[in-house]
Amino acid sequence: MAMGERLGESSGKMTGTRVLRSEGQVKVEVSFQGRGNMLGEEITVFGTYWQSVRPGGVLYGEGDVLWLTDDGESALWSGFGVGRPTGAPPAAHFAVCGSVQTESQRQARLNGVATVVEHDVDQEGNYHWTLWEWK
């Protein structure tokens, strides 16, 4: 497997967090919002993921990201990843994989693509992610 075409990217801000407790495990849920581009189209991004801390300080998370093109088409990305803290919370770097579901004709090829993502968050809650095709 190899990294393929760079498909898009987004930057923005964390908009909320909350602590979840489930079956003895503590998770932190994070919501974020931003702007970016996907396959050359400008998008607005809304996302939510949860993360937990595994032994050794490794972060594990799962999430969903909705992006809307400026003319109203949408796509839903879902995935999971692992990461590590890069400073005081919420600063972290994640390596993530996932896939897209969309009815958009212009972005339809994403329905058959596995994706890999680099997702970074700084101490102020600003994020940036870049998404590539995984071949």
PyMOL commands that set and color helices and strands:
alter all, ss='L'
color gray80, all
select helices_A, chain A and resi 55-57+108-112
alter helices_A, ss='H'
color red, helices_A
select strands_A, chain A and resi 3-22+25-38+41-53+59-69+74-85+92-102+114-121+126-134
alter strands_A, ss='S'
color yellow, strands_A
deselect
rebuild
show_as cartoon
